[in-house]
């Protein structure tokens, strides 16, 4: 997802940092493992759901030009193409 003032690398850096620093401990619960989280990297707001598009649209309804980062809770990637998702949550 593109954002007019942030590079994709900056969105990724901020998203990962926010997730690790202030969001992960709240959301990495047994009922959320495997769900998708979309994070507004400018505000720290986030949405959790079963689908990346669904969570992104909910965030965009609050701020249409939001810079968003997505992750699969408890795993190393959102999707695996020809590979396997590795669980990172304990």
Rosetta blueprint (number, residue, H / E / L):
1 X L
2 X L
3 X L
4 X L
5 X L
6 X L
7 X L
8 X H
9 X H
10 X H
11 X H
12 X H
13 X H
14 X H
15 X H
16 X H
17 X H
18 X H
19 X H
20 X H
21 X H
22 X H
23 X H
24 X H
25 X H
26 X H
27 X H
28 X L
29 X L
30 X L
31 X L
32 X L
33 X L
34 X L
35 X L
36 X E
37 X E
38 X E
39 X E
40 X E
41 X L
42 X L
43 X L
44 X L
45 X L
46 X E
47 X E
48 X E
49 X E
50 X L
51 X L
52 X H
53 X H
54 X H
55 X H
56 X H
57 X H
58 X H
59 X H
60 X H
61 X L
62 X L
63 X L
64 X L
65 X L
66 X L
67 X L
68 X E
69 X E
70 X E
71 X E
72 X E
73 X L
74 X L
75 X E
76 X L
77 X L
78 X L
79 X L
80 X L
81 X L
82 X L
83 X L
84 X L
85 X L
86 X L
87 X E
88 X L
89 X L
90 X L
